[in-house]
């Protein structure tokens, strides 16, 4: 059996793509959108804040009218100021399939819920959302069975269904060592997926995806992304956030749909 070992610990680097390289978009301003996440024995204050930030960004996209199958990237942002690359920690942004969110104001609070006797991190943001024009609302990638928390040594599996149109799939994985294109691969060819049919991932019994930490202690973050396309658009570059986003935005919004999730390895 072929074992593909998936290593943990995410540091997210996002290169902002010049607007001229993207498909046509329009801009919507949103204010005071909120996300929250519960703190628990498994989720630290920092991790709850990251999750709450993600929920706020999703709320911004939804308020702007962007479809829910969106993805976001956390952590460190790398920007090109025209002279050199520099790391910007003070302002967080998020790119989504269907829209790009630029956060202009962020407020973080802790809230004690008396009814549930639970502590929550609450993040409130103002943002501008750049929307793709004319997405295909009937075209969607549904993914089930992705857990938010895995134990080291668990085997990653999920089920997916493409709705609307027969499609081709790309499955990207990002960890601290970089990015990887997990599907298609040498054991699983780039087959056309039939619309409405549920598939199990991995597609082949010859492949396992093992959840393993890269280093250190505690929970470690992994970003996974699946992109379905109506035509077989090749991805030939080295896998980085920048190259994947350029590839995604090179296609019209009505020709692609995607699923994103951030998971933790305990």
Buried (B, 14 or more C-beta within 10 A) or exposed (E): EEEBEBBBBBEBBBBBBEEEEBBEBEEBEBEEBBBBBBBEEEBBEEBBBBBBBBBBBBBBBBBBEBBEBBBBBBBEBBBEEEEEEEEEEEEBBBBBBBBBBBBBEBEEEEEEEEEEEEBBBBBBBBBBBBBBEEBBEEBBBEBEEBBEEBEEEBEBEBEBBBBBBEBBBBBBBBBBEEBBBBBBBEBBEEEEBEBEEEBEBBBBEEBBBBBBBBEEEEBBBBBBBBBBBBEEBEBEEEBBBBBBBBBBBBBBBBBBBBBBBBBBBB
